Structures are given as C-alpha cells and as structure tokens.
Amino acid sequence: MLAALESPRYAAAHRDLVDVLISLMMRVDDARIETTLRQLLLGAAAPPIRARIAQRIGLIKHATLSDAMLQAANDENGDVRFRALQGLANMEAKLSDAQKDTLGETARRLLRDAHADVRMEAMIQVENYVDRWIRQAEQFELQAEMAKAESLYTRALNHSPNSKQGNYRLGRFYLDSDRKEAGLDLLRRYGMLLDVPRLVRAPEVDGRLDELAWQESARVDSFFQYSHNHKAALPSETKTELYMGYTAEALFIGFIGHDDHPDSLVVKTREADGTIWWDDVIELFIDTNFDHQSYIHLGVNSIAVISDGWCVKAHEKDMSWNATGQAAAHVGENFWSVEYRLDFAQDHVLQPQADRVWGFNFVRTFRGSEYSQWVRTYHSGGHSPQDFGLLVFR
C-alpha cells in the first residue's frame, strides 16, 4: 500500500488507499504509516489527495500530525488550506498552547484568503476566540469588575476588529455603563442600530412598497445566517431589504425578499396565529420596553397571514395578545414583499418619544431552511432579546 501511494501508476486508487491507511493507523502501531501520510500531506501528493488526508486526519483527531496540519493550513491549494483549517478546529482540544496560538494567528491571516471556504472557516475560528473572551467578560460584569470586563472586550476586538459579536457586546457594555452615546455610535457604525425617521406621510399598506414614504425610510440590506454550530456572522445567501419609518400613529415596516422562484414560496398556514414558522416568512422581534427580556414576536407569511404574541421572556409567549396593526403582501416576478403597520397607543406599544430606544430584530426564513437575521443572535435562536439590535426614533 505504501509503495502504491508513491506510484503514479495507481493514482486512481490513491484516495481509497489513503482512507484505508488512515483507518489502519488507528489500529496498527507502525511508524511508516504516519511518516508516509506526513510526506503526502506536505506536498508529495496531488492537491485532492492532500485535501483528503487533511480532512480524514481532522475527523479522527490524530494529534501527532497536528504540526503537519498547521503547515498544511498554509498550502498553496485552497481546498487543502480549507480542509486543514477545518480539521485543526476538530483537533483543537488536543493542541498545545503554542499550537493554539499558531492556529489563532493563521485563522486571522486567512480571513483575507482568496478561497471562499477558507475565509468562511477562518471567520468561524476567529469568532470562537472572540466568544471565549466575551463569555469571560460577561462573568466579570456579573461580579461588577467592570475594568476587567472592558479589558477583555477590548482584547476580543483587538483580535478581530470587525467581529459583530465583539462590537455588539462592547456597545451594550457602554450603554449599561452610562456611556450611552459611545454605545449608540459603536452599534450604529457596525450596522446594529437603525435610526428610524419620522415620515411626512404614512404609506398605504398594500404590500407593494411603491410610495414615496419608503424612499424616506431607513433601509437595511445586510443580513446574516443564524447557526447553532458556530458564532460567526456569515452573510446571508438570500438578498433581503428592510425599510422602517414612523408617524405619530404607527411604526411602518417594509420588506422586499428577492427570490428567483417566487412561484415556489412555501405557504402551509392560512389561519391567523397558526404555525407559520416553516413557511417563507418574516419575523419581527420588538422589545418596546428595552428591558432585554419581554418583547413582541410577530410573523407574516407571503399571503399576509399574521401570527403574533407577547413574550414575557424567551419562548414564553402569550398568544392571547394580538397586536393592533395591518399587514399586506405582494408576490412579484422575482421577489415578494410585505408592508406592516404597528399602531401605537396599545398594550406594550406606547408612542415613542424622540430619541427613544427600542430593542429590535428582523428575520427572514427562506424555504424553511436559511434563517437570516438583521442582527446575529447567539443565545436562544431568534428569541434572544439580550442580542437584539436597536431602533432609535428620530
């Protein structure tokens, strides 16, 4: 087998031979196996074989080849870099502190890699480091050791200056530490705060977003994928636009969901307050008290069916509460859209004064699969009021 792996004559079988050899390494104590795999991984084999070795080594978490895997993360081939970086993430618990430091710096450098999968994996790994420092900082906050907490937030952002999670937590730290303007400015700069303008005239709620009022509204077109598996804010694969404005009577929310096949929109629920969450749907999370605990949860699907309730806290919803408002939807040739009006002067929705802050998040579910968010959340799926973005009424 070792001879065959070094022979071009058996190139078509090299992938299968690698799989067998790695399986044998887990059962047979023969130094020649590891030596051969190391040589092949570090350039002796064709790129697809190097990538396969890196993938398989990562899956079995064979730590004695971790130094070779760290070298493979700098391979000239993008697929090899990706598989090595992914494999090292699986092996991280078995790495030495020095190797972990090397991996952290390698991931930071690969954030600018030309290979899309490498950049994605690097983002995930860099965010893992950020998340650890944030968790430590939050513990210091609970102990009222604010200087230590701020130091850790700063350390996280020194490691990853554009981290959504890092900038959000530091912005919230400023807000909670009576540095309101510094917190608002930081959240605004990184796209997690929306200044909502006062509209001259309310739009007609017909689902089409063709009135002048929407041109005067605040607009968002950056959305991020939610994942249970990591903390990175990866851009959504579906293009979404969100518009917001208000009058003395109501808050107006507009949505345009670009869609190459709107004839395939999922609509399973046609009754109000039904289970619409597996449809193509938008969700609004509105913390009108800005207490990071209670909030409105409201969904609208592509035929304007509404499901709403008042959440006392995450996932504890009073479905007997219904918002006073109006929704309309429209399906076009390559998009679908929704206009929603939320009336003020009702339970849990007092008319906001100028510069009033609400917690807010917006979610689009695409075909019951991709869950894209305006502000990436980290705790309880979308029901994570401690992670909501901010609305400031101007």
Buried (B, 14 or more C-beta within 10 A) or exposed (E): BBEEBBEEEBEEBBBEBBEEBBEEBEEEEEEEBBEBBBBBBBBBBBBEBBBBBBBBBBEBBBBEBBBBBBBBBEBEBBBBBBBBBBBBBBBBEEBEEEBBEBBBEBBBEBBEBEBEBBBBBBBBBBBBBBBEBBEBBBEBBEEEEBEBBBBBBBBBBEBBEEBBBBBBBBBBBBBEBEBEEBBBBBBBEBBBBBBBBEBEEBBEBBBBBBBEBBEBBBBBEBBBBBBEEBBBBBEBEBBBBBBBBBBEEBBBBBBBBBBEEBEEBBEBBEEEBBEBBBBBBBBBBBBBBBEBBBBBBBBBBBBBBBBBBBBEBBEEBEEEBBBEBBBBBBBEEEBBBBBBBBBBEBEBBEBBEEEBBBBBBBBBBBBEEBBBBBBBBBEEBBBBBBBBBBBBBB
